[in-house]
Amino acid sequence: MNLLHWRVFSMALLLAITVAMPSVTKAQDAQSMSEITLGASGSRTGGTLAGGMTAGFGDTTGDSAPTAGPEAAAFDGTHVWVATQFNNSVTRIRVSDGTVTGTYTVGKRPVALLYAASSIWVANLLSNNITRLNPATGAVVATYNAGDGPGGLAFDGTNIWVANRHSNNVTKLSSAGATLGTFAVGKATIGPGLCRQFHLGSQQ
């Protein structure tokens, strides 16, 4: 391709891109989405693991962490409940119209939600406990101890099961909140467990 042909080709390509861009912009502008604001976002910072790998928020605390952080959701038949982990609260949203009907303080770093036994159950990762809420009022019914770093919840039809990230076990609670047992499971592969693995690996 000689110089003249190259210039003609370049001008034609530039013209095609110029013509196409407005239609792409219009298509993007035409898309509409509705969203419900749960809290303000703060700066996002992570940490550095041994070996030079960058970690996310994990179980870190500090002023540089985001201030909302929707992490988990549960449905009670009328409302969706959303755990906003970085401001230690849960938000109740009416499904029929998307109206926020309440925000309620729970433990530190709520990361899991469950609707069971006519209650909302909240796993508080850094408080090492479970908050039980009345779904009609948002009032705290009770708080129950769990293992180290409760990060998951499940209901078997009778009892509540809590996955404890850092103690490598699960706690079994009755629907009344009584501890029925603690059972060992596999080792943690996230959070401090991951940090420990990288740290050990760097020393080998």
C-alpha positions in Angstrom: 0.0 0.0 0.0 1.6 3.3 -1.1 1.5 6.5 0.9 -1.6 7.9 -0.9 -3.6 4.8 -0.5 -2.6 4.6 3.2 -3.8 8.2 3.8 -7.1 7.6 2.1 -7.7 4.4 4.2 -6.8 6.3 7.4 -9.2 9.1 6.6 -12.0 6.7 5.8 -11.5 4.7 9.1 -11.5 8.0 11.1 -14.7 9.0 9.4 -16.4 5.7 10.2 -15.4 5.9 13.8 -16.7 9.5 14.1 -20.1 8.5 12.6 -20.4 5.5 14.8 -19.6 7.1 18.2 -22.8 9.3 18.5 -25.1 6.2 18.1 -23.1 4.3 20.7 -23.4 7.2 23.1 -27.1 7.6 22.5 -27.7 3.8 23.1 -25.8 4.1 26.5 -27.8 7.2 27.5 -31.1 5.5 26.7 -30.5 2.8 29.2 -32.3 3.5 32.5 -31.8 1.8 35.8 -33.3 2.3 39.2 -31.2 2.0 42.3 -31.7 2.3 46.0 -29.0 4.2 47.9 -27.9 2.3 51.1 -25.0 4.5 52.2 -22.2 6.7 51.1 -19.1 5.1 49.6 -15.7 5.8 51.1 -12.2 5.3 49.7 -11.3 1.8 48.8 -8.0 0.5 49.9 -6.6 -3.0 50.5 -3.5 -4.5 51.9 -0.4 -6.3 50.6 0.2 -10.0 51.3 3.5 -11.6 51.5 4.8 -12.3 48.0 3.6 -8.9 46.7 -0.1 -9.9 46.2 -2.7 -7.3 46.9 -5.6 -8.2 49.3 -9.1 -6.8 49.2 -11.0 -5.6 52.2 -11.0 -9.0 53.9 -11.5 -8.5 57.6 -9.6 -5.2 57.8 -10.9 -2.3 59.8 -9.9 1.4 59.6 -10.9 4.8 58.4 -10.0 4.0 54.8 -12.6 1.3 54.5 -15.8 2.0 52.5 -18.7 3.3 54.6 -21.5 1.1 53.2 -20.7 -2.1 51.4 -23.9 -4.1 50.7 -22.8 -7.6 51.3 -25.8 -9.9 51.8 -29.5 -10.0 51.2 -32.5 -12.0 52.5 -36.3 -12.0 51.8 -38.9 -12.3 54.5 -41.9 -12.5 52.2 -42.6 -8.7 52.2 -39.2 -7.0 52.5 -35.7 -7.5 51.3 -33.1 -7.1 54.0 -29.6 -5.9 53.0 -26.5 -6.1 55.2 -24.3 -3.0 54.7 -21.2 -4.4 56.3 -19.1 -1.2 56.6 -21.6 0.8 58.6 -22.7 -2.1 60.8 -26.4 -2.1 59.9 -29.1 -3.8 57.9 -31.5 -2.0 55.6 -35.1 -3.1 55.1 -36.6 -2.5 51.6 -40.3 -3.0 50.8 -40.4 -5.2 47.6 -43.7 -3.8 46.3 -42.3 -0.3 45.6 -38.6 -0.3 46.6 -39.1 2.0 49.6 -36.5 1.9 52.3 -38.6 1.3 55.5 -35.8 1.2 58.0 -32.1 0.9 58.8 -31.1 -1.0 62.0 -27.8 -1.3 63.8 -26.4 -4.7 64.3 -23.0 -6.1 65.2 -19.6 -5.3 63.7 -19.2 -6.2 60.0 -22.5 -8.0 59.1 -21.8 -10.2 56.2 -24.6 -12.8 56.1 -28.3 -12.7 56.4 -31.0 -15.4 56.8 -34.8 -15.3 57.3 -35.9 -18.3 59.3 -38.1 -19.1 62.3 -40.0 -15.8 61.8 -36.8 -13.8 62.4 -34.0 -12.1 60.5 -30.6 -13.6 61.5 -27.4 -11.5 61.0 -23.9 -12.9 61.1 -21.5 -10.3 62.5 -18.0 -11.2 61.3 -16.0 -9.1 63.7 -18.3 -9.3 66.7 -18.2 -13.1 66.6 -22.0 -13.3 67.2 -25.4 -13.5 65.6 -28.0 -10.8 65.9 -31.7 -11.8 65.7 -34.2 -9.2 64.6 -37.9 -8.9 64.6 -38.8 -8.4 60.9 -41.9 -6.4 61.6 -40.1 -3.8 63.7 -36.4 -4.2 63.2 -35.9 -4.5 66.9 -33.1 -6.7 68.3 -34.7 -9.9 69.8 -31.4 -11.3 71.0 -27.7 -11.7 70.3 -26.0 -15.2 70.4 -22.4 -16.1 70.5 -20.8 -17.9 67.6 -17.3 -19.0 66.6 -14.5 -16.8 65.3 -15.6 -14.9 62.3 -19.2 -16.0 61.6 -19.6 -15.5 57.8 -22.4 -17.8 56.6 -25.9 -18.9 57.7 -28.2 -21.7 56.8 -31.5 -23.1 58.1 -32.3 -26.9 58.0 -35.9 -26.5 58.8 -35.4 -26.7 62.5 -32.0 -25.2 63.5 -29.6 -22.4 62.4 -26.1 -23.3 61.2 -23.3 -20.7 61.4 -20.1 -21.1 59.4 -17.2 -19.6 61.3 -14.5 -18.5 58.9 -11.5 -18.2 61.3 -12.2 -21.0 63.8 -12.7 -23.6 61.0 -16.0 -24.9 62.4 -19.7 -24.5 62.3 -22.0 -23.6 65.2 -25.5 -25.2 65.5 -28.1 -23.0 67.1 -31.7 -23.9 67.9 -34.4 -21.6 66.6 -34.5 -20.2 70.2 -30.8 -19.4 70.0 -29.4 -22.1 72.2 -26.0 -23.5 71.2 -26.5 -27.2 70.3 -23.0 -28.0 69.2 -19.8 -26.9 67.4 -18.4 -29.1 64.6 -15.0 -28.9 63.0 -14.8 -28.5 59.2 -12.1 -27.5 56.7 -9.6 -24.8 57.1 -10.3 -21.2 56.0 -9.2 -20.2 52.6 -10.0 -16.5 52.7 -9.2 -13.6 55.0 -6.5 -14.2 57.6 -6.3 -17.9 56.6 -5.2 -16.8 53.1 -2.8 -14.3 54.6 -1.2 -17.0 56.8 -0.9 -19.3 53.8 1.0 -16.7 51.7 3.1 -15.8 54.7 4.1 -19.4 55.3 4.7 -19.9 51.6 7.1 -17.0 51.4 9.3 -18.5 54.2 9.7 -21.9 52.5 
